[in-house]
Amino acid sequence: MKRYRAATLLIVMVLALGVLALMITSAADKFDSHSLIALGVVLAAAAAGGIGFSWKRYYRR
């Protein structure tokens, strides 16, 4: 069951990155360096939170 969840999560993450890339390329004139930096910070925080949650939930020893 864990492999199914991991595969589903991986597919959703890849699709989300694809949509994000399409959004950035289609609206490239509306993005400046500050908004891309802010987007990177938000994505890094979300990734760290997800990893922390998974680590605490599944790898508790």
C-alpha beads as a LAMMPS data file, in Angstrom:
LAMMPS data file: protein, C-alpha beads

61 atoms
60 bonds

1 atom types
1 bond types

-500.0 500.0 xlo xhi
-500.0 500.0 ylo yhi
-500.0 500.0 zlo zhi

Masses

1 110.0

Atoms # bond

1 1 1 0.000 0.000 0.000
2 1 1 2.885 2.396 0.720
3 1 1 4.248 1.897 -2.805
4 1 1 0.869 2.768 -4.296
5 1 1 0.760 5.981 -2.250
6 1 1 4.321 6.843 -3.208
7 1 1 3.615 6.237 -6.908
8 1 1 0.458 8.337 -6.763
9 1 1 2.293 11.147 -4.992
10 1 1 5.099 11.028 -7.549
11 1 1 2.651 11.244 -10.447
12 1 1 0.842 14.193 -8.867
13 1 1 4.138 15.998 -8.216
14 1 1 5.307 15.511 -11.811
15 1 1 1.976 16.763 -13.155
16 1 1 2.104 19.779 -10.834
17 1 1 5.620 20.633 -11.995
18 1 1 4.487 20.340 -15.614
19 1 1 1.552 22.682 -15.027
20 1 1 3.826 25.098 -13.177
21 1 1 6.297 25.092 -16.063
22 1 1 3.492 25.770 -18.539
23 1 1 2.196 28.625 -16.414
24 1 1 5.629 30.211 -16.140
25 1 1 6.379 29.940 -19.855
26 1 1 2.961 31.204 -20.926
27 1 1 3.121 34.224 -18.614
28 1 1 6.857 34.875 -18.774
29 1 1 6.383 38.607 -19.247
30 1 1 4.427 38.848 -15.972
31 1 1 7.083 37.146 -13.841
32 1 1 10.130 38.968 -12.577
33 1 1 13.017 37.662 -10.514
34 1 1 11.323 38.540 -7.199
35 1 1 8.218 36.503 -7.950
36 1 1 10.284 33.513 -9.067
37 1 1 12.362 33.703 -5.886
38 1 1 9.177 33.865 -3.800
39 1 1 7.772 30.888 -5.701
40 1 1 10.965 28.931 -5.041
41 1 1 10.820 29.734 -1.326
42 1 1 7.185 28.593 -1.113
43 1 1 7.940 25.364 -2.988
44 1 1 10.967 24.647 -0.778
45 1 1 8.908 25.249 2.372
46 1 1 6.137 22.977 1.102
47 1 1 8.644 20.243 0.238
48 1 1 10.307 20.514 3.648
49 1 1 6.933 20.350 5.377
50 1 1 5.904 17.305 3.364
51 1 1 9.152 15.513 4.074
52 1 1 8.920 16.364 7.765
53 1 1 5.350 15.124 7.968
54 1 1 6.154 11.881 6.150
55 1 1 9.270 11.292 8.212
56 1 1 7.415 11.799 11.488
57 1 1 4.499 9.630 10.428
58 1 1 6.145 6.703 8.642
59 1 1 9.640 6.450 10.076
60 1 1 9.012 6.835 13.772
61 1 1 11.276 4.564 15.815

Bonds

1 1 1 2
2 1 2 3
3 1 3 4
4 1 4 5
5 1 5 6
6 1 6 7
7 1 7 8
8 1 8 9
9 1 9 10
10 1 10 11
11 1 11 12
12 1 12 13
13 1 13 14
14 1 14 15
15 1 15 16
16 1 16 17
17 1 17 18
18 1 18 19
19 1 19 20
20 1 20 21
21 1 21 22
22 1 22 23
23 1 23 24
24 1 24 25
25 1 25 26
26 1 26 27
27 1 27 28
28 1 28 29
29 1 29 30
30 1 30 31
31 1 31 32
32 1 32 33
33 1 33 34
34 1 34 35
35 1 35 36
36 1 36 37
37 1 37 38
38 1 38 39
39 1 39 40
40 1 40 41
41 1 41 42
42 1 42 43
43 1 43 44
44 1 44 45
45 1 45 46
46 1 46 47
47 1 47 48
48 1 48 49
49 1 49 50
50 1 50 51
51 1 51 52
52 1 52 53
53 1 53 54
54 1 54 55
55 1 55 56
56 1 56 57
57 1 57 58
58 1 58 59
59 1 59 60
60 1 60 61
